[in-house]
């Protein structure tokens, strides 16, 4: 299982695609056994982004997939973006937990970020 993430997500589709391409590129470099074709493995960053744009599909539940790329799960929120490439089926969930502070006004809150991988 490989997990890539950043806390500098710009919250835009183009940046998400850029991060997706960078993650796939890193995955190919890290694991020679990743099931991608030699043609995909040989693409540079620019070509990989174009390949993603031309081949990305979204199912009825909104989950994206790319022909020739191993299964993955992306989650993002606020400035955090993460992707997981599993060995088995998983889902990545990003959630913000807000706790109201009893000592401050009701508008004050403490935020925590929680990323968790669920296997299934």
Phi and psi in radians as a Rosetta constraint file:
Dihedral C 1 N 2 CA 2 C 2 CIRCULARHARMONIC -2.126 0.35
Dihedral N 2 CA 2 C 2 N 3 CIRCULARHARMONIC 2.299 0.35
Dihedral C 2 N 3 CA 3 C 3 CIRCULARHARMONIC -2.127 0.35
Dihedral N 3 CA 3 C 3 N 4 CIRCULARHARMONIC 2.187 0.35
Dihedral C 3 N 4 CA 4 C 4 CIRCULARHARMONIC -2.102 0.35
Dihedral N 4 CA 4 C 4 N 5 CIRCULARHARMONIC 2.456 0.35
Dihedral C 4 N 5 CA 5 C 5 CIRCULARHARMONIC -2.670 0.35
Dihedral N 5 CA 5 C 5 N 6 CIRCULARHARMONIC 2.828 0.35
Dihedral C 5 N 6 CA 6 C 6 CIRCULARHARMONIC -2.494 0.35
Dihedral N 6 CA 6 C 6 N 7 CIRCULARHARMONIC 2.620 0.35
Dihedral C 6 N 7 CA 7 C 7 CIRCULARHARMONIC -1.846 0.35
Dihedral N 7 CA 7 C 7 N 8 CIRCULARHARMONIC 0.364 0.35
Dihedral C 7 N 8 CA 8 C 8 CIRCULARHARMONIC -2.130 0.35
Dihedral N 8 CA 8 C 8 N 9 CIRCULARHARMONIC 0.584 0.35
Dihedral C 8 N 9 CA 9 C 9 CIRCULARHARMONIC -1.202 0.35
Dihedral N 9 CA 9 C 9 N 10 CIRCULARHARMONIC 2.299 0.35
Dihedral C 9 N 10 CA 10 C 10 CIRCULARHARMONIC -1.539 0.35
Dihedral N 10 CA 10 C 10 N 11 CIRCULARHARMONIC 0.021 0.35
Dihedral C 10 N 11 CA 11 C 11 CIRCULARHARMONIC 1.052 0.35
Dihedral N 11 CA 11 C 11 N 12 CIRCULARHARMONIC 0.811 0.35
Dihedral C 11 N 12 CA 12 C 12 CIRCULARHARMONIC -2.513 0.35
Dihedral N 12 CA 12 C 12 N 13 CIRCULARHARMONIC 2.627 0.35
Dihedral C 12 N 13 CA 13 C 13 CIRCULARHARMONIC -1.009 0.35
Dihedral N 13 CA 13 C 13 N 14 CIRCULARHARMONIC -0.754 0.35
Dihedral C 13 N 14 CA 14 C 14 CIRCULARHARMONIC -1.071 0.35
Dihedral N 14 CA 14 C 14 N 15 CIRCULARHARMONIC -0.684 0.35
Dihedral C 14 N 15 CA 15 C 15 CIRCULARHARMONIC -1.220 0.35
Dihedral N 15 CA 15 C 15 N 16 CIRCULARHARMONIC -0.649 0.35
Dihedral C 15 N 16 CA 16 C 16 CIRCULARHARMONIC -1.066 0.35
Dihedral N 16 CA 16 C 16 N 17 CIRCULARHARMONIC -0.751 0.35
Dihedral C 16 N 17 CA 17 C 17 CIRCULARHARMONIC -1.122 0.35
Dihedral N 17 CA 17 C 17 N 18 CIRCULARHARMONIC -0.676 0.35
Dihedral C 17 N 18 CA 18 C 18 CIRCULARHARMONIC -1.097 0.35
Dihedral N 18 CA 18 C 18 N 19 CIRCULARHARMONIC -0.778 0.35
Dihedral C 18 N 19 CA 19 C 19 CIRCULARHARMONIC -1.149 0.35
Dihedral N 19 CA 19 C 19 N 20 CIRCULARHARMONIC -0.659 0.35
Dihedral C 19 N 20 CA 20 C 20 CIRCULARHARMONIC -1.069 0.35
Dihedral N 20 CA 20 C 20 N 21 CIRCULARHARMONIC -0.828 0.35
Dihedral C 20 N 21 CA 21 C 21 CIRCULARHARMONIC -1.091 0.35
Dihedral N 21 CA 21 C 21 N 22 CIRCULARHARMONIC -0.760 0.35
Dihedral C 21 N 22 CA 22 C 22 CIRCULARHARMONIC -1.094 0.35
Dihedral N 22 CA 22 C 22 N 23 CIRCULARHARMONIC -0.692 0.35
Dihedral C 22 N 23 CA 23 C 23 CIRCULARHARMONIC -1.165 0.35
Dihedral N 23 CA 23 C 23 N 24 CIRCULARHARMONIC -0.744 0.35
Dihedral C 23 N 24 CA 24 C 24 CIRCULARHARMONIC -1.113 0.35
Dihedral N 24 CA 24 C 24 N 25 CIRCULARHARMONIC -0.744 0.35
Dihedral C 24 N 25 CA 25 C 25 CIRCULARHARMONIC -1.036 0.35
Dihedral N 25 CA 25 C 25 N 26 CIRCULARHARMONIC -0.779 0.35
Dihedral C 25 N 26 CA 26 C 26 CIRCULARHARMONIC -1.132 0.35
Dihedral N 26 CA 26 C 26 N 27 CIRCULARHARMONIC -0.703 0.35
Dihedral C 26 N 27 CA 27 C 27 CIRCULARHARMONIC -1.052 0.35
Dihedral N 27 CA 27 C 27 N 28 CIRCULARHARMONIC -0.770 0.35
Dihedral C 27 N 28 CA 28 C 28 CIRCULARHARMONIC -1.107 0.35
Dihedral N 28 CA 28 C 28 N 29 CIRCULARHARMONIC -0.699 0.35
Dihedral C 28 N 29 CA 29 C 29 CIRCULARHARMONIC -1.173 0.35
Dihedral N 29 CA 29 C 29 N 30 CIRCULARHARMONIC -0.682 0.35
Dihedral C 29 N 30 CA 30 C 30 CIRCULARHARMONIC -1.335 0.35
Dihedral N 30 CA 30 C 30 N 31 CIRCULARHARMONIC -0.586 0.35
Dihedral C 30 N 31 CA 31 C 31 CIRCULARHARMONIC -2.294 0.35
Dihedral N 31 CA 31 C 31 N 32 CIRCULARHARMONIC 1.789 0.35
Dihedral C 31 N 32 CA 32 C 32 CIRCULARHARMONIC -1.162 0.35
Dihedral N 32 CA 32 C 32 N 33 CIRCULARHARMONIC -0.186 0.35
Dihedral C 32 N 33 CA 33 C 33 CIRCULARHARMONIC -1.685 0.35
Dihedral N 33 CA 33 C 33 N 34 CIRCULARHARMONIC 0.086 0.35
Dihedral C 33 N 34 CA 34 C 34 CIRCULARHARMONIC -1.101 0.35
Dihedral N 34 CA 34 C 34 N 35 CIRCULARHARMONIC 2.357 0.35
Dihedral C 34 N 35 CA 35 C 35 CIRCULARHARMONIC -1.445 0.35
Dihedral N 35 CA 35 C 35 N 36 CIRCULARHARMONIC 1.307 0.35
Dihedral C 35 N 36 CA 36 C 36 CIRCULARHARMONIC -2.159 0.35
Dihedral N 36 CA 36 C 36 N 37 CIRCULARHARMONIC 2.687 0.35
Dihedral C 36 N 37 CA 37 C 37 CIRCULARHARMONIC -1.208 0.35
Dihedral N 37 CA 37 C 37 N 38 CIRCULARHARMONIC 2.767 0.35
Dihedral C 37 N 38 CA 38 C 38 CIRCULARHARMONIC -1.103 0.35
Dihedral N 38 CA 38 C 38 N 39 CIRCULARHARMONIC -0.513 0.35
Dihedral C 38 N 39 CA 39 C 39 CIRCULARHARMONIC -1.133 0.35
Dihedral N 39 CA 39 C 39 N 40 CIRCULARHARMONIC -0.761 0.35
Dihedral C 39 N 40 CA 40 C 40 CIRCULARHARMONIC -1.177 0.35
Dihedral N 40 CA 40 C 40 N 41 CIRCULARHARMONIC -0.749 0.35
Dihedral C 40 N 41 CA 41 C 41 CIRCULARHARMONIC -1.073 0.35
Dihedral N 41 CA 41 C 41 N 42 CIRCULARHARMONIC -0.477 0.35
Dihedral C 41 N 42 CA 42 C 42 CIRCULARHARMONIC -1.498 0.35
Dihedral N 42 CA 42 C 42 N 43 CIRCULARHARMONIC -0.118 0.35
Dihedral C 42 N 43 CA 43 C 43 CIRCULARHARMONIC -1.237 0.35
Dihedral N 43 CA 43 C 43 N 44 CIRCULARHARMONIC 2.461 0.35
Dihedral C 43 N 44 CA 44 C 44 CIRCULARHARMONIC -1.418 0.35
Dihedral N 44 CA 44 C 44 N 45 CIRCULARHARMONIC 3.097 0.35
Dihedral C 44 N 45 CA 45 C 45 CIRCULARHARMONIC -1.003 0.35
Dihedral N 45 CA 45 C 45 N 46 CIRCULARHARMONIC -0.797 0.35
Dihedral C 45 N 46 CA 46 C 46 CIRCULARHARMONIC -1.104 0.35
Dihedral N 46 CA 46 C 46 N 47 CIRCULARHARMONIC -0.799 0.35
Dihedral C 46 N 47 CA 47 C 47 CIRCULARHARMONIC -1.139 0.35
Dihedral N 47 CA 47 C 47 N 48 CIRCULARHARMONIC -0.644 0.35
Dihedral C 47 N 48 CA 48 C 48 CIRCULARHARMONIC -1.153 0.35
Dihedral N 48 CA 48 C 48 N 49 CIRCULARHARMONIC -0.716 0.35
Dihedral C 48 N 49 CA 49 C 49 CIRCULARHARMONIC -1.080 0.35
Dihedral N 49 CA 49 C 49 N 50 CIRCULARHARMONIC -0.718 0.35
Dihedral C 49 N 50 CA 50 C 50 CIRCULARHARMONIC -1.141 0.35
Dihedral N 50 CA 50 C 50 N 51 CIRCULARHARMONIC -0.727 0.35
Dihedral C 50 N 51 CA 51 C 51 CIRCULARHARMONIC -1.055 0.35
Dihedral N 51 CA 51 C 51 N 52 CIRCULARHARMONIC -0.770 0.35
Dihedral C 51 N 52 CA 52 C 52 CIRCULARHARMONIC -1.050 0.35
Dihedral N 52 CA 52 C 52 N 53 CIRCULARHARMONIC -0.854 0.35
Dihedral C 52 N 53 CA 53 C 53 CIRCULARHARMONIC -1.029 0.35
Dihedral N 53 CA 53 C 53 N 54 CIRCULARHARMONIC -0.663 0.35
Dihedral C 53 N 54 CA 54 C 54 CIRCULARHARMONIC -1.373 0.35
Dihedral N 54 CA 54 C 54 N 55 CIRCULARHARMONIC -0.369 0.35
Dihedral C 54 N 55 CA 55 C 55 CIRCULARHARMONIC -2.129 0.35
Dihedral N 55 CA 55 C 55 N 56 CIRCULARHARMONIC 0.064 0.35
Dihedral C 55 N 56 CA 56 C 56 CIRCULARHARMONIC -1.366 0.35
Dihedral N 56 CA 56 C 56 N 57 CIRCULARHARMONIC 2.408 0.35
Dihedral C 56 N 57 CA 57 C 57 CIRCULARHARMONIC -2.297 0.35
Dihedral N 57 CA 57 C 57 N 58 CIRCULARHARMONIC 2.645 0.35
Dihedral C 57 N 58 CA 58 C 58 CIRCULARHARMONIC -2.119 0.35
Dihedral N 58 CA 58 C 58 N 59 CIRCULARHARMONIC 2.243 0.35
Dihedral C 58 N 59 CA 59 C 59 CIRCULARHARMONIC -1.381 0.35
Dihedral N 59 CA 59 C 59 N 60 CIRCULARHARMONIC 3.140 0.35
Dihedral C 59 N 60 CA 60 C 60 CIRCULARHARMONIC -1.101 0.35
Dihedral N 60 CA 60 C 60 N 61 CIRCULARHARMONIC -0.361 0.35
Dihedral C 60 N 61 CA 61 C 61 CIRCULARHARMONIC -1.613 0.35
Dihedral N 61 CA 61 C 61 N 62 CIRCULARHARMONIC 0.027 0.35
Dihedral C 61 N 62 CA 62 C 62 CIRCULARHARMONIC 1.560 0.35
Dihedral N 62 CA 62 C 62 N 63 CIRCULARHARMONIC 0.085 0.35
Dihedral C 62 N 63 CA 63 C 63 CIRCULARHARMONIC -1.444 0.35
Dihedral N 63 CA 63 C 63 N 64 CIRCULARHARMONIC 2.148 0.35
Dihedral C 63 N 64 CA 64 C 64 CIRCULARHARMONIC -1.401 0.35
Dihedral N 64 CA 64 C 64 N 65 CIRCULARHARMONIC 2.641 0.35
Dihedral C 64 N 65 CA 65 C 65 CIRCULARHARMONIC -2.534 0.35
Dihedral N 65 CA 65 C 65 N 66 CIRCULARHARMONIC 2.723 0.35
Dihedral C 65 N 66 CA 66 C 66 CIRCULARHARMONIC -2.274 0.35
Dihedral N 66 CA 66 C 66 N 67 CIRCULARHARMONIC 2.179 0.35
Dihedral C 66 N 67 CA 67 C 67 CIRCULARHARMONIC -0.954 0.35
Dihedral N 67 CA 67 C 67 N 68 CIRCULARHARMONIC 2.200 0.35
Dihedral C 67 N 68 CA 68 C 68 CIRCULARHARMONIC 1.545 0.35
Dihedral N 68 CA 68 C 68 N 69 CIRCULARHARMONIC -0.022 0.35
Dihedral C 68 N 69 CA 69 C 69 CIRCULARHARMONIC -1.939 0.35
Dihedral N 69 CA 69 C 69 N 70 CIRCULARHARMONIC 2.378 0.35
Dihedral C 69 N 70 CA 70 C 70 CIRCULARHARMONIC -0.990 0.35
Dihedral N 70 CA 70 C 70 N 71 CIRCULARHARMONIC 2.727 0.35
Dihedral C 70 N 71 CA 71 C 71 CIRCULARHARMONIC -0.969 0.35
Dihedral N 71 CA 71 C 71 N 72 CIRCULARHARMONIC 2.547 0.35
Dihedral C 71 N 72 CA 72 C 72 CIRCULARHARMONIC -2.641 0.35
Dihedral N 72 CA 72 C 72 N 73 CIRCULARHARMONIC 2.890 0.35
Dihedral C 72 N 73 CA 73 C 73 CIRCULARHARMONIC -2.348 0.35
Dihedral N 73 CA 73 C 73 N 74 CIRCULARHARMONIC 2.269 0.35
Dihedral C 73 N 74 CA 74 C 74 CIRCULARHARMONIC -1.977 0.35
Dihedral N 74 CA 74 C 74 N 75 CIRCULARHARMONIC 2.474 0.35
Dihedral C 74 N 75 CA 75 C 75 CIRCULARHARMONIC -2.456 0.35
Dihedral N 75 CA 75 C 75 N 76 CIRCULARHARMONIC 2.559 0.35
Dihedral C 75 N 76 CA 76 C 76 CIRCULARHARMONIC -2.694 0.35
Dihedral N 76 CA 76 C 76 N 77 CIRCULARHARMONIC 2.764 0.35
Dihedral C 76 N 77 CA 77 C 77 CIRCULARHARMONIC -3.092 0.35
Dihedral N 77 CA 77 C 77 N 78 CIRCULARHARMONIC 2.547 0.35
Dihedral C 77 N 78 CA 78 C 78 CIRCULARHARMONIC 0.840 0.35
Dihedral N 78 CA 78 C 78 N 79 CIRCULARHARMONIC -2.112 0.35
Dihedral C 78 N 79 CA 79 C 79 CIRCULARHARMONIC -1.820 0.35
Dihedral N 79 CA 79 C 79 N 80 CIRCULARHARMONIC 0.219 0.35
Dihedral C 79 N 80 CA 80 C 80 CIRCULARHARMONIC -1.845 0.35
Dihedral N 80 CA 80 C 80 N 81 CIRCULARHARMONIC 2.333 0.35
Dihedral C 80 N 81 CA 81 C 81 CIRCULARHARMONIC -2.308 0.35
Dihedral N 81 CA 81 C 81 N 82 CIRCULARHARMONIC 2.341 0.35
Dihedral C 81 N 82 CA 82 C 82 CIRCULARHARMONIC -2.494 0.35
Dihedral N 82 CA 82 C 82 N 83 CIRCULARHARMONIC 2.605 0.35
Dihedral C 82 N 83 CA 83 C 83 CIRCULARHARMONIC -2.397 0.35
Dihedral N 83 CA 83 C 83 N 84 CIRCULARHARMONIC 2.474 0.35
Dihedral C 83 N 84 CA 84 C 84 CIRCULARHARMONIC -2.205 0.35
Dihedral N 84 CA 84 C 84 N 85 CIRCULARHARMONIC 2.336 0.35
Dihedral C 84 N 85 CA 85 C 85 CIRCULARHARMONIC -1.925 0.35
Dihedral N 85 CA 85 C 85 N 86 CIRCULARHARMONIC 1.875 0.35
Dihedral C 85 N 86 CA 86 C 86 CIRCULARHARMONIC -1.565 0.35
Dihedral N 86 CA 86 C 86 N 87 CIRCULARHARMONIC 2.855 0.35
Dihedral C 86 N 87 CA 87 C 87 CIRCULARHARMONIC -1.499 0.35
Dihedral N 87 CA 87 C 87 N 88 CIRCULARHARMONIC -0.655 0.35
Dihedral C 87 N 88 CA 88 C 88 CIRCULARHARMONIC -2.015 0.35
Dihedral N 88 CA 88 C 88 N 89 CIRCULARHARMONIC 2.946 0.35
Dihedral C 88 N 89 CA 89 C 89 CIRCULARHARMONIC -1.083 0.35
Dihedral N 89 CA 89 C 89 N 90 CIRCULARHARMONIC 2.245 0.35
Dihedral C 89 N 90 CA 90 C 90 CIRCULARHARMONIC -2.462 0.35
Dihedral N 90 CA 90 C 90 N 91 CIRCULARHARMONIC 2.906 0.35
Dihedral C 90 N 91 CA 91 C 91 CIRCULARHARMONIC -2.301 0.35
Dihedral N 91 CA 91 C 91 N 92 CIRCULARHARMONIC 2.446 0.35
Dihedral C 91 N 92 CA 92 C 92 CIRCULARHARMONIC -1.869 0.35
Dihedral N 92 CA 92 C 92 N 93 CIRCULARHARMONIC 2.256 0.35
Dihedral C 92 N 93 CA 93 C 93 CIRCULARHARMONIC -2.138 0.35
Dihedral N 93 CA 93 C 93 N 94 CIRCULARHARMONIC 2.250 0.35
Dihedral C 93 N 94 CA 94 C 94 CIRCULARHARMONIC -1.883 0.35
Dihedral N 94 CA 94 C 94 N 95 CIRCULARHARMONIC 2.268 0.35
Dihedral C 94 N 95 CA 95 C 95 CIRCULARHARMONIC -2.491 0.35
Dihedral N 95 CA 95 C 95 N 96 CIRCULARHARMONIC 2.597 0.35
Dihedral C 95 N 96 CA 96 C 96 CIRCULARHARMONIC -1.863 0.35
Dihedral N 96 CA 96 C 96 N 97 CIRCULARHARMONIC 2.275 0.35
Dihedral C 96 N 97 CA 97 C 97 CIRCULARHARMONIC -1.893 0.35
Dihedral N 97 CA 97 C 97 N 98 CIRCULARHARMONIC 2.163 0.35
Dihedral C 97 N 98 CA 98 C 98 CIRCULARHARMONIC -1.906 0.35
Dihedral N 98 CA 98 C 98 N 99 CIRCULARHARMONIC 2.330 0.35
Dihedral C 98 N 99 CA 99 C 99 CIRCULARHARMONIC -2.079 0.35
Dihedral N 99 CA 99 C 99 N 100 CIRCULARHARMONIC 2.247 0.35
Dihedral C 99 N 100 CA 100 C 100 CIRCULARHARMONIC -1.322 0.35
Dihedral N 100 CA 100 C 100 N 101 CIRCULARHARMONIC 2.366 0.35
Dihedral C 100 N 101 CA 101 C 101 CIRCULARHARMONIC -1.468 0.35
Dihedral N 101 CA 101 C 101 N 102 CIRCULARHARMONIC 2.302 0.35
Dihedral C 101 N 102 CA 102 C 102 CIRCULARHARMONIC -1.387 0.35
Dihedral N 102 CA 102 C 102 N 103 CIRCULARHARMONIC -0.394 0.35
Dihedral C 102 N 103 CA 103 C 103 CIRCULARHARMONIC -1.544 0.35
Dihedral N 103 CA 103 C 103 N 104 CIRCULARHARMONIC -0.237 0.35
Dihedral C 103 N 104 CA 104 C 104 CIRCULARHARMONIC -2.012 0.35
Dihedral N 104 CA 104 C 104 N 105 CIRCULARHARMONIC -3.137 0.35
Dihedral C 104 N 105 CA 105 C 105 CIRCULARHARMONIC -1.114 0.35
Dihedral N 105 CA 105 C 105 N 106 CIRCULARHARMONIC 2.773 0.35
Dihedral C 105 N 106 CA 106 C 106 CIRCULARHARMONIC -1.021 0.35
Dihedral N 106 CA 106 C 106 N 107 CIRCULARHARMONIC -0.369 0.35
Dihedral C 106 N 107 CA 107 C 107 CIRCULARHARMONIC -1.341 0.35
Dihedral N 107 CA 107 C 107 N 108 CIRCULARHARMONIC -0.399 0.35
Dihedral C 107 N 108 CA 108 C 108 CIRCULARHARMONIC -1.281 0.35
Dihedral N 108 CA 108 C 108 N 109 CIRCULARHARMONIC 2.466 0.35
Dihedral C 108 N 109 CA 109 C 109 CIRCULARHARMONIC -2.648 0.35
Dihedral N 109 CA 109 C 109 N 110 CIRCULARHARMONIC 2.813 0.35
Dihedral C 109 N 110 CA 110 C 110 CIRCULARHARMONIC -1.883 0.35
Dihedral N 110 CA 110 C 110 N 111 CIRCULARHARMONIC 2.290 0.35
Dihedral C 110 N 111 CA 111 C 111 CIRCULARHARMONIC -1.896 0.35
Dihedral N 111 CA 111 C 111 N 112 CIRCULARHARMONIC 2.428 0.35
Dihedral C 111 N 112 CA 112 C 112 CIRCULARHARMONIC -2.222 0.35
Dihedral N 112 CA 112 C 112 N 113 CIRCULARHARMONIC 2.572 0.35
Dihedral C 112 N 113 CA 113 C 113 CIRCULARHARMONIC -1.878 0.35
Dihedral N 113 CA 113 C 113 N 114 CIRCULARHARMONIC 2.429 0.35
Dihedral C 113 N 114 CA 114 C 114 CIRCULARHARMONIC -2.319 0.35
Dihedral N 114 CA 114 C 114 N 115 CIRCULARHARMONIC 2.163 0.35
Dihedral C 114 N 115 CA 115 C 115 CIRCULARHARMONIC -1.956 0.35
Dihedral N 115 CA 115 C 115 N 116 CIRCULARHARMONIC 2.325 0.35
Dihedral C 115 N 116 CA 116 C 116 CIRCULARHARMONIC -2.492 0.35
Dihedral N 116 CA 116 C 116 N 117 CIRCULARHARMONIC 2.527 0.35
Dihedral C 116 N 117 CA 117 C 117 CIRCULARHARMONIC -1.817 0.35
Dihedral N 117 CA 117 C 117 N 118 CIRCULARHARMONIC 2.308 0.35
Dihedral C 117 N 118 CA 118 C 118 CIRCULARHARMONIC -1.954 0.35
Dihedral N 118 CA 118 C 118 N 119 CIRCULARHARMONIC 2.177 0.35
Dihedral C 118 N 119 CA 119 C 119 CIRCULARHARMONIC -1.644 0.35
Dihedral N 119 CA 119 C 119 N 120 CIRCULARHARMONIC 2.667 0.35
